[in-house]
Amino acid sequence: MSADVAYNAASNEFVFRTTAAGPISGVAGAAYVFGLDVGGSTNAPFASVGLPGVTFNSTVTLRADGTGSIGANAVTTHIVGNQIFSTVSAALLPSKGLAFKDYTWTVWSIDNRVQGLGRLADFAPDANITVSAVPEADSYAMLLAGLGMLGMVARRRSRKTV
């Protein structure tokens, strides 16, 4: 299992994505839980099973039946082959002290039909990592301007050598 969480400042949205080894749709009881540290105090409920680096104070759950949630709020979940993903408004994940781009996360797969720690199937990664940032349009504009300038310089040099 692999996963990613990205924050897009332009749209003020997070994208949560998990890729499994096989098809996801319809797998009975399967769900993927993203634990996020949004600032403030966190808990480390998996320290007893050797994962003290997994800390969080907010969760996003994406289920193989096509549903998802953040607390009591339903979120739209998409499943394509072995990927499950959701785009979520940052308003549903309010900060408790961190900037959205500084949130950290981890993900684990579970079997909803089982209770307790026995329902855990996999962690990816074993400790929290920082949310990746989606480059803003301004960054792309500056890149294009820089490439344009390099092109102009190269063109000028080629004219002088003729």
C-alpha positions in Angstrom: 0.0 0.0 0.0 1.2 3.5 -0.8 -0.5 6.8 -0.1 -0.2 10.6 -0.4 -1.8 13.7 1.0 -1.5 17.0 -0.9 -2.7 20.4 0.0 -3.7 22.9 -2.8 -3.5 26.5 -1.4 -5.2 27.9 -4.5 -8.4 25.8 -4.0 -7.9 25.4 -0.2 -8.4 21.6 -0.5 -6.6 18.4 0.5 -6.4 15.4 -1.7 -6.2 12.0 0.1 -5.1 9.1 -2.1 -4.2 5.5 -1.4 -3.0 2.8 -3.8 -3.5 -0.8 -2.8 -2.0 -4.0 -4.2 -5.3 -5.0 -5.8 -8.8 -3.8 -6.7 -10.5 -1.8 -3.8 -14.1 -1.6 -4.9 -16.5 -3.9 -3.0 -13.9 -5.4 -0.7 -16.1 -6.2 2.4 -15.2 -4.1 5.4 -12.1 -2.5 3.8 -11.3 1.1 4.8 -8.3 3.4 4.7 -7.9 5.8 7.6 -5.7 8.9 7.4 -4.6 10.2 10.8 -3.6 13.8 10.7 -1.8 16.0 13.2 -3.4 19.5 12.7 -1.6 21.0 15.7 -2.3 21.0 19.4 -2.2 17.8 21.5 -2.2 14.5 19.7 -2.6 10.9 20.8 -0.4 7.9 19.9 -2.8 4.9 20.1 -0.5 2.5 18.3 2.6 2.8 20.5 1.6 -0.5 22.2 2.0 -2.3 18.8 5.4 -0.8 18.1 4.4 2.4 16.2 5.0 5.3 18.6 5.5 7.7 15.7 1.9 7.5 14.5 0.3 10.5 16.2 -2.9 12.3 15.2 -5.8 14.4 16.4 -8.1 14.2 13.3 -9.0 11.4 10.9 -10.3 11.0 7.3 -11.8 7.6 6.5 -12.3 6.3 2.9 -14.2 3.1 2.6 -14.2 0.5 -0.2 -18.0 0.8 -0.4 -17.5 4.3 -1.9 -18.3 6.3 1.3 -16.1 8.4 3.4 -16.1 10.7 6.4 -14.3 13.3 8.5 -15.9 12.9 11.9 -19.7 13.2 11.3 -19.2 14.9 7.9 -19.6 12.7 4.8 -17.0 13.2 2.0 -17.2 12.1 -1.6 -14.9 9.1 -2.2 -13.8 7.9 -5.6 -12.5 4.4 -6.5 -10.6 3.6 -9.7 -9.1 0.1 -9.8 -6.6 -0.1 -7.0 -6.8 3.6 -6.0 -9.2 5.3 -3.6 -9.2 9.1 -3.2 -11.1 12.1 -2.0 -10.8 15.8 -2.4 -11.7 17.6 0.8 -12.2 21.2 1.7 -9.7 22.4 4.3 -12.6 23.9 6.2 -13.4 20.3 7.3 -9.9 19.9 8.8 -9.5 23.1 10.9 -6.1 23.9 12.3 -5.3 23.6 16.0 -2.0 25.5 15.6 -0.4 24.4 12.3 -0.6 25.9 8.8 -2.4 23.5 6.4 0.9 22.8 4.6 2.5 21.8 7.8 0.0 19.1 8.8 1.5 15.6 9.1 -0.2 12.4 8.3 -0.1 8.6 8.2 -2.5 6.1 6.8 -3.6 2.6 7.8 -5.9 0.1 6.3 -8.5 -1.6 8.5 -11.2 -4.3 8.4 -14.4 -2.6 9.7 -15.8 -6.0 10.6 -13.2 -6.5 13.3 -13.0 -4.6 16.6 -9.8 -3.4 18.4 -6.2 -3.4 17.2 -6.8 -6.7 15.5 -8.5 -4.9 12.6 -5.3 -3.1 11.5 -3.9 -4.5 8.2 -1.1 -2.1 7.2 0.5 1.2 7.9 2.1 3.4 5.3 4.3 5.0 6.6 5.1 3.9 10.2 5.3 7.5 11.4 3.8 10.9 10.4 5.1 12.7 7.3 4.4 16.2 6.1 1.6 17.0 3.6 2.9 17.7 0.1 2.1 21.1 -1.4 0.6 21.5 -4.9 2.6 24.3 -6.7 0.5 27.4 -7.0 -0.1 29.1 -10.4 2.4 31.8 -9.5 5.1 29.3 -9.3 4.3 28.0 -12.8 4.2 31.5 -14.2 7.6 32.3 -12.8 9.0 29.0 -14.2 7.7 29.9 -17.7 9.0 33.4 -17.5 12.4 32.1 -16.5 12.4 29.6 -19.4 11.3 32.4 -21.8 14.3 34.5 -20.6 16.7 31.6 -21.1 15.3 31.1 -24.6 15.8 34.8 -25.5 19.4 34.7 -24.3 20.1 31.5 -26.3 18.5 33.0 -29.4 20.6 36.2 -29.0 23.8 34.2 -28.6 23.0 32.1 -31.7 22.5 35.3 -33.8 25.8 36.8 -32.7 27.7 33.7 -33.8 26.4 33.8 -37.3 
